[in-house]
Amino acid sequence: MSGGEYVLRAAGVGVRFGGVTALDGVDLGIRAGEVCGLIGPNGAGKTTLFDVLSGIRRPERGRMLLDGVDVTRRSPVWRARHGMRRTFQRQQLFGQLSVADNVLVAQEWRGGGGGFAADLIASPARRRRERQRRERTSRVLADCGIGSLGASYAGGLPVGQARMVELARAVADPPRVLLLDEPASGMSAPEREQLAVVVRRLAEEEGCAVLLVEHNVAFVMDLCSRVVVLDLGRVLAEGAPAEVRADARVREAYLGA
């Protein structure tokens, strides 16, 4: 596990839906360069925790810290613009756009260089920025193993390729924190291998802090340096993959052994 302070931390997070406690005092931290897996049975609170981490849902209690600063009340847009990216269980592509345009969209928020007037006259700064974005898009698509799909419409892709496009879009503007919600769902074995390559590179070479929710336990145990197990809204166990596998509470609650 990477050393140093947590880049992203949930401290004492609690969420209720009516009379149901979805999260009950959850503490979780991710360090730069770490790939951490979040597993647990259905209804354990994994997606709710992702919603809190990304700012979609505000917790009833507890805090969210980014680089030690309280961001609990910050919006998802603010968090995204400060380096936090997320994918979702359900595909969220712009189906009517090409694969390349889906990835280009993720880079547009930084502006085009020179404002609206520069767009109208196609200024050198604007052309240079656009060229840089397209070069970045081509590199990211190639890294994700879908370099040949740039001109394809995203809405017509099979599930595994569509998830790789979502990953490419999430990392097109380099993230500091990446939250992946069931990224391997619907993927073939070669696609899962490519996904693992991309995630490892982001962590090891770019220092990105990665947290992923995934039901494919073998994939999680192979990819992650640390695994956290949620059960009934609480952290049941955490540690290295081998430690979590050997935990009798985890086997009883989730692994079925």
C-alpha positions, -999 to +999 in steps of 0.1 A: +000+000+000+012+035-008+024+056+021+016+092+028-016+111+037-050+102+023-059+121-009-096+112-003-112+103+030-146+096+043-148+102+081-177+088+101-202+089+072-238+081+079-267+079+054-303+069+061-332+063+037-363+066+058-359+039+085-331+021+067-295+028+076-274+027+043-241+038+058-233+037+095-202+055+106-180+045+076-144+055+077-124+050+044-093+066+030-074+063-003-038+073-009-021+086-040-009+057-062-032+032-044-058+009-060-083+000-034-112-024-039-146-020-022-167-052-020-197-065-001-231-082-006-259-064-024-273-037-002-241-032+017-240+005+009-213+005-018-230+027-043-244+050-016-208+055-004-197+063-040-226+088-042-213+105-010-177+105-022-185+120-055-209+146-041-242+133-055-255+126-020-248+146+011-244+125+043-266+130+074-234+129+094-197+126+088-173+145+065-156+141+032-120+153+030-100+160-001-063+166+007-073+171+043-098+199+033-135+194+042-155+192+009-187+177+023-208+205+010-190+208-024-209+199-055-201+170-079-190+196-105-166+212-080-151+179-071-147+169-107-129+201-115-106+194-086-095+160-100-122+136-089-137+114-116-164+087-115-180+061-136-214+045-129-230+011-129-253+021-157-237+033-189-237+071-192-224+076-227-236+102-252-249+076-276-255+100-305-218+111-304-188+093-317-164+076-293-138+103-299-163+131-292-174+114-260-138+117-248-133+152-261-163+164-241-145+156-209-118+181-218-140+210-228-146+225-194-111+240-194-121+264-222-110+267-258-083+293-255-093+329-263-131+326-256-160+329-281-142+354-303-113+329-308-138+302-317-153+324-344-120+334-361-103+300-354-074+317-336-040+299-335-044+295-297-078+278-303-065+256-330-035+246-309-057+237-279-080+217-301-051+198-316-037+190-281-071+177-270-075+155-301-040+141-296-048+134-259-080+117-270-062+095-294-036+085-268-062+077-242-083+056-266-052+037-276-042+031-240-077+017-233-074-007-263-102+011-283-080+032-306-098+019-337-133+030-325-128+067-325-152+073-354-178+048-342-211+059-326-210+052-289-246+042-288-240+011-310-211-004-289-213-037-270-213-034-232-176-041-227-164-016-253-188+010-240-174+006-205-139+012-219-151+044-235-165+055-201-131+048-186-113+067-214-136+097-208-130+096-170-092+097-175-090+120-205-084+150-182-059+133-158-077+125-125-062+126-090-090+104-077-109+078-098-140+061-086-150+031-107-184+016-101-185-020-114-161-012-143-157-049-153-194-057-156-202-071-191-165-072-201-148-102-217-116-116-202-093-096-226-112-064-219-108-070-181-071-075-186-069-042-205-089-025-178-065-037-152-035-025-173-050+010-175-059+012-138-024+000-127-007+025-150-028+054-136-019+045-101+018+036-106+028+062-132+004+091-126-001+086-088-039+085-092-058+072-061-083+046-074-113+031-056-134+005-074-166-013-066-167-047-083-186-080-079-159-100-097-140-109-065-111-125-084-106-094-104-105-072-073-081-095-054-057-096-084-058-059-091-060-042-057-034-037-031-060-032-004-096-044-001-124-029+021-155-050+028-188-033+036-217-052+051-250-036+063-235-001+059-204-008+081-168-016+073-166-053+081-129-058+073-100-042+054-065-052+045-044-069+019-063-092-004-049-123+013-059-110+047-095-103+036-098-137+019-088-154+052-112-134+074-139-157+087-164-128+089-159-120+053-163-156+041-195-158+061-210-125+050-199-124+013-174-149-001-196-179+008-168-201+021 
